[in-house]
Amino acid sequence: MMVAVAFGGFFGSILRYAIGQYVTKRFAGTWIVNVLGSMLLAFLFHEHEQGNITDQIWSFAGIGFCGAFTTFSTFSNDVLQFMMEKHYKKALFYIVSSLFVSIASAAVILYFLN
């Protein structure tokens, strides 16, 4: 299982990096990958719970890929950068929109799959 997690993490981190390079607007890349990762993880979680994907695929895609693709540490650093620049409203908007959209999109995925 650890090999599956490692390979998933390899691909997830590369895709996250590529999106960050492609999306040049400040902080947008992190926001996008966290929302997309939340949606994908909700889908994979549902499929794993239903027995539609194996533990090996869950380890690769859910734990490894999504774990490396999404990034709480970069999100935290982004918030701190806004705050150090005294952009408190932007920091608050970034926090609220990241959390709300990520959780809401995952909830919508799970709602429609159930």
C-alpha positions as CSV (number, residue, x, y, z in Angstrom):
1,M,0.0,0.0,0.0
2,M,2.8,2.4,0.7
3,V,4.1,2.1,-2.8
4,A,0.6,3.0,-4.1
5,V,0.5,6.1,-1.9
6,A,4.0,7.1,-3.0
7,F,3.2,6.8,-6.7
8,G,-0.1,8.7,-6.2
9,G,1.8,11.4,-4.3
10,F,4.4,11.6,-7.1
11,F,1.7,12.3,-9.7
12,G,-0.4,14.5,-7.5
13,S,2.5,16.8,-6.6
14,I,3.6,17.1,-10.2
15,L,0.1,18.1,-11.3
16,R,-0.2,20.6,-8.5
17,Y,3.1,22.1,-9.6
18,A,2.0,22.2,-13.2
19,I,-1.3,23.9,-12.4
20,G,0.6,26.4,-10.2
21,Q,2.9,27.2,-13.2
22,Y,0.0,27.5,-15.6
23,V,-2.2,29.7,-13.3
24,T,-0.1,32.7,-12.9
25,K,-2.6,34.8,-10.9
26,R,-1.4,35.0,-7.3
27,F,-2.9,32.4,-5.0
28,A,-5.4,31.2,-7.6
29,G,-3.5,27.9,-8.3
30,T,-3.7,26.9,-4.7
31,W,-7.4,27.7,-4.5
32,I,-8.1,25.7,-7.7
33,V,-6.2,22.6,-6.6
34,N,-7.7,22.6,-3.2
35,V,-11.3,22.8,-4.6
36,L,-10.7,20.3,-7.3
37,G,-8.9,18.0,-4.9
38,S,-11.8,18.2,-2.4
39,M,-14.2,17.2,-5.2
40,L,-12.1,14.3,-6.4
41,L,-11.5,13.0,-2.9
42,A,-15.3,13.1,-2.2
43,F,-15.9,11.1,-5.3
44,L,-13.1,8.6,-4.5
45,F,-14.3,8.3,-0.9
46,H,-17.8,7.5,-2.0
47,E,-16.6,4.9,-4.6
48,H,-14.3,3.3,-2.0
49,E,-17.1,3.1,0.6
50,Q,-19.4,1.5,-2.0
51,G,-16.8,-1.1,-2.8
52,N,-16.4,0.2,-6.4
53,I,-12.7,0.8,-6.1
54,T,-10.1,-1.4,-4.4
55,D,-8.0,-0.5,-1.4
56,Q,-5.0,-0.2,-3.7
57,I,-6.7,2.3,-6.0
58,W,-7.9,4.2,-2.9
59,S,-4.3,4.3,-1.5
60,F,-3.0,5.5,-4.9
61,A,-5.7,8.0,-5.8
62,G,-7.4,9.1,-2.6
63,I,-4.5,9.1,-0.1
64,G,-1.5,9.6,-2.4
65,F,-2.7,11.6,-5.3
66,C,-5.3,13.8,-3.5
67,G,-3.0,14.2,-0.5
68,A,-0.2,15.5,-2.5
69,F,-2.4,17.4,-5.0
70,T,-4.1,19.5,-2.4
71,T,-2.1,21.7,-0.1
72,F,-3.0,23.0,3.3
73,S,0.5,24.2,4.0
74,T,0.6,26.4,0.9
75,F,-2.9,27.7,1.7
76,S,-1.7,28.6,5.2
77,N,1.4,30.3,3.8
78,D,-0.8,32.3,1.4
79,V,-3.0,33.5,4.2
80,L,0.1,34.6,6.2
81,Q,1.4,36.5,3.2
82,F,-1.8,38.4,2.9
83,M,-1.7,39.2,6.6
84,M,1.9,40.3,6.6
85,E,1.1,42.6,3.7
86,K,-1.9,43.9,5.8
87,H,-4.4,42.7,3.3
88,Y,-6.8,41.4,6.0
89,K,-9.9,41.5,3.9
90,K,-8.2,39.5,1.1
91,A,-6.9,37.0,3.7
92,L,-10.4,36.6,5.2
93,F,-12.0,36.2,1.7
94,Y,-9.4,33.6,0.8
95,I,-10.0,31.6,3.9
96,V,-13.8,31.7,3.7
97,S,-14.0,31.1,0.0
98,S,-11.4,28.2,0.1
99,L,-13.1,26.5,3.0
100,F,-16.7,27.1,1.8
101,V,-16.2,26.2,-1.8
102,S,-14.1,23.1,-1.0
103,I,-16.5,21.8,1.5
104,A,-19.6,22.7,-0.4
105,S,-18.3,21.2,-3.6
106,A,-17.4,17.9,-1.8
107,A,-20.9,17.9,-0.2
108,V,-22.5,18.4,-3.6
109,I,-20.6,15.5,-5.1
110,L,-21.5,13.2,-2.2
111,Y,-25.2,14.4,-2.3
112,F,-25.6,13.5,-6.0
113,L,-23.7,10.2,-5.6
114,N,-26.0,9.1,-2.8
